[in-house]
Amino acid sequence: MKPAVVVAVTGGSGSIYAQRLVVRALEHFERVYLTVSAHAVRVIEEELGVSIDLAHFQPEAFLPEGTDVERVRFYHPRDFDAPFASGSAAPEAMAIVPCSMGTLGRIASGCSDDLITRAADVMLKERRRLIVVPRETPLGLIHLRNMVTLTEAGAVVMPAAPGFYHRPETVLELVDFIVFRILDHLGARDPEARRWGAGTEAVSE
């Protein structure tokens, strides 16, 4: 298993991507550091029917029953004492899922105003792996320019645009298509991923 990964959830639509990513990441990482923005709380409630209090956050409130929450450590978005707020203690990778256009823009401009944008800045300056997963349409010129800026700075911009060649039959299969692609770029190749050329059979590395 890999040591740790940061998963940040912002106020863009697509909370289920973050939920599923944490669950699958626990199969590959010893620990998942989780942080959730204030704006994400409303979106999570709207999309997943889950009420979250950031001041008294419990991972089991966000994650499905049966998830190994003991290996999930939550940090408030204003907690700059989190290890991943500093380059001297940050893990090797971070994924922002979903990544709102506001968050993406602040990272691209170097304006850190919370733990999420600060941690993303750390990943870029330390030349570590940063994945941002926007879910927005249509994309304006400013959005596209910000994505180019982040790509040039070393981030991976991975829009939540699932493929269909694995013939998905459920929403969860569409969600997991993106989750597995995120894991690929985190260096964790999940054996349950359905890949091109493998039909509908799960393949291992």
VEXPA-388780 format. One line per 2 residues: number of its first residue (from 0); their letters; for each residue x, y, z of N, C-alpha, C. Coordinates in steps of 0.02 Angstrom, whole numbers. Example, Ala and Ser with C-alpha at 12.3 -4.5 7.8 and 13.67 -1.06 7.14 Angstrom:
0	AS	660:-284:390:615:-225:390:660:-165:390; 642:-112:354:684:-53:357:645:2:394
//
This chain:
0	MK	42:-60:0:0:0:0:43:63:0; 18:114:-31:51:179:-30:35:214:36
2	PA	78:260:59:68:290:126:4:330:134; -5:384:95:-63:428:106:-79:468:44
4	VV	-141:491:41:-164:535:-13:-212:585:17; -214:645:-13:-261:697:8:-320:697:-40
6	VA	-381:696:-14:-441:705:-55:-477:767:-29; -485:816:-73:-519:878:-55:-584:883:-94
8	VT	-637:904:-60:-703:909:-91:-723:983:-91; -739:1010:-149:-760:1080:-153:-832:1084:-176
10	GG	-855:1146:-188:-926:1157:-201:-951:1144:-271; -911:1113:-314:-936:1095:-380:-984:1035:-375
12	SG	-1026:1026:-424:-1070:968:-425:-1029:905:-437; -1050:850:-405:-1015:787:-414:-988:759:-349
14	SI	-1023:770:-294:-1000:746:-229:-989:670:-228; -1029:634:-267:-1023:561:-267:-955:538:-292
16	YA	-923:578:-335:-855:561:-357:-807:559:-299; -813:609:-255:-769:612:-196:-783:555:-148
18	QR	-847:541:-138:-866:487:-93:-838:420:-117; -846:406:-181:-822:343:-209:-746:341:-211
20	LV	-714:399:-222:-641:400:-224:-611:382:-156; -640:409:-103:-614:392:-36:-621:317:-23
22	VR	-678:289:-40:-690:218:-29:-639:176:-67; -628:192:-131:-581:153:-172:-509:167:-153
24	AL	-494:228:-132:-425:246:-114:-402:206:-53; -449:189:-9:-430:150:50:-406:80:33
26	EH	-419:58:-29:-392:-6:-52:-318:-1:-72; -294:60:-79:-226:70:-105:-181:113:-61
28	FE	-211:151:-15:-173:197:28:-185:180:101; -132:185:141:-138:170:212:-183:221:247
30	RV	-182:283:223:-223:335:254:-248:383:201; -309:408:211:-337:459:168:-348:522:211
32	YL	-316:576:192:-328:641:224:-385:674:186; -438:691:221:-498:718:190:-511:789:214
34	TV	-526:834:168:-548:900:187:-605:921:141; -652:958:169:-714:977:134:-725:1051:142
36	SA	-736:1086:87:-746:1158:90:-815:1175:117; -822:1237:140:-887:1259:167:-941:1256:113
38	HA	-924:1274:51:-973:1273:-2:-993:1201:-21; -947:1154:-11:-962:1084:-28:-1016:1055:17
40	VR	-1022:1082:78:-1071:1055:126:-1141:1059:96; -1159:1116:67:-1226:1124:37:-1236:1076:-22
42	VI	-1185:1069:-63:-1190:1026:-122:-1198:953:-101; -1159:933:-51:-1163:864:-26:-1233:849:0
44	EE	-1261:896:36:-1329:886:62:-1380:881:6; -1371:922:-45:-1418:923:-102:-1413:859:-143
46	EL	-1352:836:-155:-1341:780:-201:-1344:712:-167; -1318:708:-106:-1314:643:-72:-1364:636:-14
48	GV	-1398:691:3:-1444:688:59:-1410:680:126; -1348:703:130:-1308:695:191:-1295:764:222
50	SI	-1312:771:286:-1299:834:321:-1232:829:357; -1189:880:346:-1122:880:374:-1111:944:414
52	DL	-1083:937:473:-1063:993:514:-987:994:515; -957:1043:482:-884:1045:477:-851:1053:545
54	AH	-885:1084:592:-856:1094:658:-852:1029:698; -895:981:681:-897:917:716:-901:860:664
56	FQ	-858:863:616:-862:816:559:-842:745:580; -883:697:559:-868:627:568:-868:594:500
58	PE	-813:561:480:-809:530:414:-867:483:398; -893:449:449:-948:402:436:-1012:437:414
60	AF	-1017:502:426:-1075:539:404:-1074:549:328; -1014:550:300:-1006:563:228:-997:498:188
62	LP	-968:448:219:-950:387:183:-1001:331:193; -1005:286:146:-1054:231:152:-1040:187:212
64	EG	-1092:155:237:-1086:109:293:-1038:53:274; -994:36:321:-946:-17:309:-877:8:288
66	TD	-871:72:274:-806:101:255:-760:102:316; -697:87:305:-647:87:359:-629:159:377
68	VE	-673:192:414:-663:263:430:-604:275:477; -579:223:509:-522:232:554:-460:256:516
70	RV	-458:243:452:-401:264:411:-414:327:372; -470:359:387:-487:424:356:-479:478:409
72	RF	-437:527:395:-427:581:443:-451:646:412; -498:678:446:-527:740:420:-491:801:448
74	YH	-484:852:405:-456:916:425:-503:971:403; -519:1016:450:-563:1072:435:-529:1116:382
76	PR	-568:1146:336:-537:1187:283:-501:1249:308; -506:1264:373:-469:1320:402:-411:1296:446
78	DF	-399:1232:446:-346:1203:488:-280:1202:451; -241:1255:460:-177:1259:425:-122:1222:461
80	DA	-140:1187:515:-92:1142:548:-93:1072:517; -136:1062:468:-138:997:434:-70:983:403
82	PF	-46:921:403:20:906:376:28:925:303; -25:919:264:-20:934:193:-24:1009:177
84	AS	-24:1051:230:-19:1123:220:53:1146:215; 99:1099:224:171:1115:222:208:1066:177
86	GS	254:1092:139:293:1049:95:336:999:132; 353:1013:195:396:968:233:361:906:257
88	AA	294:906:255:256:849:281:203:823:234; 195:855:177:141:836:131:153:768:99
90	PE	99:731:86:106:667:51:122:678:-23; 127:624:-60:149:629:-129:94:651:-178
92	AM	31:646:-157:-22:660:-206:-84:689:-173; -121:727:-214:-183:758:-191:-232:760:-250
94	AI	-296:747:-235:-348:752:-286:-403:797:-259; -423:846:-299:-479:890:-282:-538:869:-323
96	VP	-588:839:-289:-643:805:-323:-709:819:-287; -757:852:-318:-749:891:-379:-713:956:-365
98	CS	-686:986:-417:-651:1050:-410:-694:1105:-442; -718:1150:-401:-758:1205:-426:-715:1252:-468
100	MG	-747:1290:-512:-710:1338:-553:-678:1393:-510; -710:1410:-454:-681:1459:-409:-617:1434:-377
102	TL	-619:1371:-354:-559:1340:-325:-504:1336:-377; -522:1313:-436:-473:1306:-490:-440:1373:-506
104	GR	-481:1426:-508:-455:1493:-523:-408:1518:-469; -426:1506:-406:-382:1529:-351:-316:1492:-352
106	IA	-318:1427:-366:-255:1390:-370:-212:1416:-428; -243:1427:-485:-207:1450:-544:-175:1518:-533
108	SG	-206:1560:-492:-179:1627:-480:-134:1630:-419; -128:1574:-383:-84:1572:-325:-114:1605:-264
110	CS	-180:1613:-262:-214:1647:-206:-243:1594:-159; -206:1575:-108:-229:1524:-61:-269:1557:-5
112	DD	-332:1537:2:-374:1566:53:-404:1514:101; -387:1450:92:-408:1398:138:-359:1340:133
114	LI	-372:1287:171:-327:1230:171:-322:1197:102; -378:1195:67:-378:1161:2:-332:1196:-48
116	TR	-340:1261:-55:-299:1298:-103:-226:1302:-80; -216:1305:-14:-147:1305:12:-114:1237:-3
118	AA	-150:1183:9:-121:1117:-3:-106:1107:-77; -151:1131:-121:-139:1126:-193:-76:1165:-212
120	DV	-68:1224:-182:-8:1264:-195:55:1226:-173; 50:1192:-116:106:1152:-91:124:1097:-141
122	ML	73:1062:-167:85:1009:-214:123:1034:-276; 102:1092:-300:134:1120:-360:205:1142:-347
124	KE	215:1177:-292:282:1203:-278:332:1148:-261; 306:1093:-233:349:1036:-215:355:986:-272
126	RR	324:1001:-329:325:957:-388:297:889:-372; 242:889:-335:207:827:-319:143:823:-360
128	RL	108:768:-355:52:754:-399:-12:789:-375; -39:832:-418:-102:865:-404:-151:850:-460
130	IV	-209:823:-442:-261:808:-491:-322:850:-473; -347:887:-522:-408:926:-512:-461:898:-559
132	VP	-521:888:-531:-575:856:-568:-634:905:-572; -634:949:-623:-690:995:-631:-750:959:-661
134	RE	-810:983:-643:-871:957:-673:-914:1019:-689; -901:1046:-746:-934:1108:-766:-946:1107:-841
136	TP	-1002:1137:-862:-1015:1142:-934:-1067:1197:-946; -1058:1238:-997:-1000:1241:-1041:-941:1273:-1005
138	LG	-882:1269:-1035:-823:1300:-1007:-811:1367:-1039; -804:1419:-998:-789:1485:-1023:-715:1493:-1037
140	LI	-697:1546:-1071:-627:1558:-1089:-583:1564:-1027; -608:1597:-975:-569:1603:-913:-557:1535:-882
142	HL	-608:1492:-881:-599:1423:-856:-544:1387:-894; -548:1391:-960:-499:1355:-1002:-428:1382:-991
144	RN	-422:1448:-986:-355:1476:-974:-328:1455:-906; -371:1452:-856:-349:1430:-790:-327:1356:-792
146	MV	-361:1316:-831:-342:1245:-838:-274:1239:-873; -262:1281:-923:-197:1281:-956:-142:1300:-907
148	TL	-157:1352:-866:-108:1374:-817:-90:1318:-769; -140:1282:-744:-127:1228:-697:-89:1171:-731
150	TE	-107:1156:-793:-72:1103:-830:1:1122:-839; 14:1184:-857:83:1207:-865:122:1206:-800
152	AG	85:1214:-744:117:1213:-678:130:1142:-652; 103:1092:-688:117:1023:-670:57:983:-646
154	AV	-2:1014:-641:-61:978:-619:-91:937:-676; -132:888:-657:-171:850:-705:-243:873:-701
156	VM	-269:899:-755:-339:921:-758:-380:864:-788; -425:837:-750:-463:778:-771:-538:791:-765
158	PA	-569:819:-816:-641:833:-812:-681:769:-798; -733:776:-760:-776:718:-744:-819:702:-805
160	AP	-788:672:-855:-823:655:-917:-812:580:-930; -856:537:-903:-846:465:-909:-854:439:-980
162	GF	-818:385:-994:-825:351:-1058:-883:302:-1056; -899:272:-1113:-955:226:-1117:-937:159:-1149
164	YH	-872:150:-1165:-854:88:-1199:-859:27:-1153; -864:38:-1087:-872:-19:-1042:-946:-35:-1031
166	RP	-990:-2:-1071:-1062:-15:-1071:-1092:-10:-1000; -1087:48:-970:-1113:56:-902:-1189:48:-900
168	ET	-1212:17:-847:-1284:7:-838:-1312:45:-778; -1267:72:-737:-1289:110:-679:-1250:175:-674
170	VL	-1277:222:-635:-1242:285:-622:-1176:271:-587; -1175:223:-542:-1114:207:-505:-1059:184:-551
172	EL	-1075:148:-604:-1024:126:-651:-995:185:-689; -1036:235:-703:-1011:296:-735:-965:334:-687
174	VD	-985:339:-624:-945:372:-574:-878:337:-565; -880:271:-560:-818:233:-549:-771:237:-608
176	FI	-796:249:-668:-752:258:-725:-703:315:-711; -729:371:-685:-687:428:-669:-643:413:-608
178	VF	-672:381:-558:-635:365:-498:-574:322:-514; -583:272:-556:-527:229:-575:-474:266:-615
180	RI	-495:314:-656:-447:355:-693:-407:399:-646; -441:426:-595:-405:465:-545:-354:422:-510
182	LD	-374:363:-490:-328:318:-456:-268:300:-500; -281:290:-565:-225:278:-611:-172:332:-605
184	HL	-196:395:-604:-149:451:-603:-121:464:-533; -150:432:-484:-121:433:-416:-70:377:-408
186	GA	-61:338:-461:-13:283:-458:-42:220:-426; -109:215:-424:-142:157:-394:-188:126:-446
188	RD	-165:75:-479:-204:44:-533:-251:-8:-503; -315:8:-504:-365:-33:-470:-384:-94:-514
190	PE	-380:-154:-486:-396:-214:-526:-469:-220:-547; -513:-181:-516:-584:-185:-533:-602:-138:-591
192	AR	-555:-98:-614:-569:-51:-668:-582:-89:-733; -632:-66:-770:-645:-95:-836:-608:-53:-887
194	RW	-566:-85:-927:-521:-49:-971:-534:-66:-1044; -512:-22:-1087:-521:-30:-1159:-488:-96:-1182
196	GA	-524:-134:-1222:-497:-196:-1249:-509:-255:-1205; -538:-243:-1145:-550:-299:-1099:-623:-317:-1095
198	GT	-663:-290:-1139:-735:-304:-1137:-765:-279:-1072; -806:-319:-1042:-837:-301:-978:-803:-335:-919
200	EA	-746:-368:-932:-712:-403:-879:-664:-357:-843; -662:-361:-777:-614:-323:-738:-544:-352:-751
202	VS	-495:-309:-757:-428:-333:-771:-380:-306:-718; -327:-342:-706:-276:-320:-660:-216:-293:-698
204	E	-172:-262:-662:-113:-231:-694:-68:-284:-723
//
